[in-house]
Every structure is written in C-alpha cells, then in structure tokens.
C-alpha cells in the first residue's frame, strides 16, 4: 500500500469519483468532471484505475449532444462485498451487502447477551462464516466488517465503554478480537450513525441534505448527516438524544444524567409502564418478568397498530416524548429531514412518524424557513447492520492500492 500526502490525495479522489458513480447509477466521464470539479484528464486516469480493479464497468453509450455519444459508466456491484454486524443487547444481526450497499444475505440470532465476550464473539464469527458460505461470496472480495453497537464507545481502540449487556464487556477489545477470529478488518461504530449513513448510501435522502436519524432498538440513539458526512464530535459519541434530559428532577440514569429521554420513551420504559398497568400483562401476553424488552415492546406496538386503546396510549406517550428529542435535534442542527430507524419502529412506525412530524412542524425554531419531514427508514429493522456494511465501503474504497480479488 502506498502512503504519504500524494497517495492520500489520490485515494480521496478515487473515493469521490466512485461515490459519484454509485449515486448516479450510470454516468459519463464528462458528467463526472462537471459534477466533481476535477479535470477531464484526472477523471480519465481515476476511471481507468477503477476499471482495472473491476470496480467500474462501461455499459453502453449515452445520448449525443452534437459529437460522439459519451460512454456510460456504472458500478460493478459484485466486485466487492462488505459485512455489517449489529451487536445489540438482545439480538445480533449479520448482513452482507454488495459494492452498492444492497443486501444480498442476512441472518439474526439471540444468545450473545447471555455469554461473556470470549464466548459470544466466536458465536458471532461462526454465523458470519456460515452466511458467507451460504451465498458463496469469495473471501478475497470481502473488504471488511462494520461492527455497530450502542455507546459510549472508543472507536479508535475498538472497545465499548459501557457495562452492557454485562460488566465483562466494558473495555473489552471487541473489534480486535472479532477481526482476529474472522481474518478481516473490523471497524467499530455507533448503531445510529450507521443507520443514518446507510440512508444516504441507498439513495433515500437528497445528496446535499442535512438530516437526522433517531434510532430505537433496546435504547434510543441519534445521528446527524450533512452532505454525506456523519457529524462526529470530539470522540464520535455525538447526538445521543436518548440521554438528553427532559426532566431535571427525574431519576438518575445509568449514564450519570437525570431525567433522560430514553427512560421515558424507550422500549424498556414502555414495557415498565405496561407491567405496572393492571390487566395489561395478560391482555397483551407480556412476560411478567420483563426480561426481553424488545420482544415485549413489539407485542405492545403490534397491539397499538391494531388500535388496541391501552397499547396505543402507551405508544403515543412514547412518541410524544420522542418528539421532544426530535424537536431538539432539528433545532440544534437545522435539519430538513428526520429518519426513524431501528427494530422498535417496525410495528408502530406510522404512529410514531405522524405524531413526531406534527410536533416537529409545529414547534421547530426554523419552521417558517423550511419544513422538517419525518420518514421511516428504507432499511427497516436492519438499518444499523446495513449501515455498518456501508461504513466499511466508505472507508475501504478510498484506499489507493486495492488488490485484485483472488
């Protein structure tokens, strides 16, 4: 691999051109020069390199504007693959995507939350290997693994900075150990950030828009993307809207703050409210012990979507609290759009979306300047896992000397 400022500049240029080709689906060299600001000779050289690596192919001729019809270029989606792994408190999801970020295989399983890391990570690795074998993806074409999880975390060190699901996970070198097991590079990142950038990569948002993502699984996270770049902050533990205070006199949260949004609107809070409501446990078929908050929350959300009045009341209460977080996020970052992503929005997503959008449009500071739209993720429950794979594509594809696949 070459190094130094010249190589880094060329790598960045290659990444920019490849991203433009991906976003356009089909595009000519002339259009690439116009859209990138790069000179035609530079575009010609970069495209030649991308074609030599098999990442880009020519797919025919475009419409002539008076001279020779331009040759059209397109991404070769089967040239490379990436793996996204969502490590949640209650579930693990593995997704394989092609070079365009489109899922080609997926699996999910429980059990990691019951195991220490030295047993859980080999289980994750075995499921990744099995999925690769099922779809017949060559290892030489796999760029790496995007391991996405809750925070706080130290991404450079590849460790979680939280004692969840158990104290053994705090500070454990989760990214390094999974990399050793798989023999592939592993990037650790935030689940909400991954879900947010996945929306951009899959073309669900405008290229130059500034948008936010509220990600809800077991907990609540957030992310902001501007012109395709995730806002990171000083340690990449940014936009954690689940831990903004909505009640300064509220109970202390595990994070050290008081009255955190997650403790009012998150799945665990909704399940606790349901368990405390007389007759609701039996009515909805909830686990009286409330061990699996995701499963119980899904039961409540499904009943709410079916117009069960008690369940709907719980979901609407959660949505009203989430709207406070959404308004805060939109006001702080002057957003055009808020995406709702994660498994906890799966069943009752329309209830959350309509209520949150109504409050955002009514209460945001910049409402007279522009509207703020609220939508559900195009990736559904797998948004974070797909986004994890996309983060690998974004990072690894800027490398100068990508080897030919074996």
Secondary structure, 3 states (H helix, E strand, C coil): CCCCHHHHHHHHHHHHHHHHHHHHCCEEHHHHHHHHCCCHHHHHHHHHHHHHCCCEEEEEECCCCCCCCCEEEEECHHHCEEEEEEECCCCEEEEEEECCCCEEEEEEECCHHHCCHHHHHHHHHHHHHHHHHHHCCCHHHEEEEEEEECCCEECCCCEECCCCCCHHHCCCCHHHHHHHHHCCCEEEEEHHHHHHHHHHHCCCCCCCCEEEEEEECCCEEEEEEECCEECCCCCCCCCCHHHCECCCCCCECCCCCECECHHHHCHHHHHHHHHCCCCHHHHHCCCCCCCCHHHHHHHHHHHHHCCCHHHHHHHHHHHHHHHHHHHHHHHHHCCCEEEEECHHHCCCHHHHHHHHHHHHHHHCCCCCCCCCEEEECCCHHHHHHHHHHHHHHHHHCCCCCCCCCC
